[in-house]
Amino acid sequence: MGEFLNPELLPKETTFFAIWLLGVSLGLTACTATCLPFMGTWILGRGGSQVQALRDTTLFVTGRILAYSLLGAIAGGAGVWLSQALRGGTGNAVIGLSSIVAGLWLLRSGKAHSPCGVARGAGSTPPLMLGFSLSLTPCAPLASLLAVCAAAGSVQLGAVNGVAFGLGAALTPLLILLPMISLLGANLRENRDWITRWIRWGAAVVLVLLGLRRLMLAF
């Protein structure tokens, strides 16, 4: 984890392209290592088609862009306060709760009496939540984004900076890895109906444990 930067040390004008590149630096490095255990487990346990995997990946990326836009806007209006809040463990707490919710959804959707329509509709929420919450992980690129937005002193400009950063962070190997994990899961399940439930329950347990670990880090 990098140190949060002092806004006064940054140039007053930072190009959107530079902020986009900052997001790319996150998407191609730390994002994969941080997010793969959560989203990879979700995709494997979900057991959907390739189309479903692409949809969940899109929702995950959308959640990240929304989060960075909101973070940028808050930093633009509140200054360095947000940086201090994330360093205090808020991010880990939100990530932990989101992971636990995703795990519980897998357990619930695996029950025979669960309404299919409800299960499909609610299934869009966990990947969106995971994308949003994992964007709160403290790291050097995020610290730089918040410092730039705080230096700008504008909610609108902060939101735009956040979107530019999020679009850069969206360029991640997860766009390739997650569909591959979905394909691996489909191959494991082929002609093995009995294994579907075990994979789903195993993935649910892993997500809950990952969430509990994050919650312990938050306090």
Order of alpha helices (4+ residues) and beta strands (2+ residues): alpha-alpha-alpha-alpha-alpha-alpha-alpha-alpha-alpha-alpha-alpha
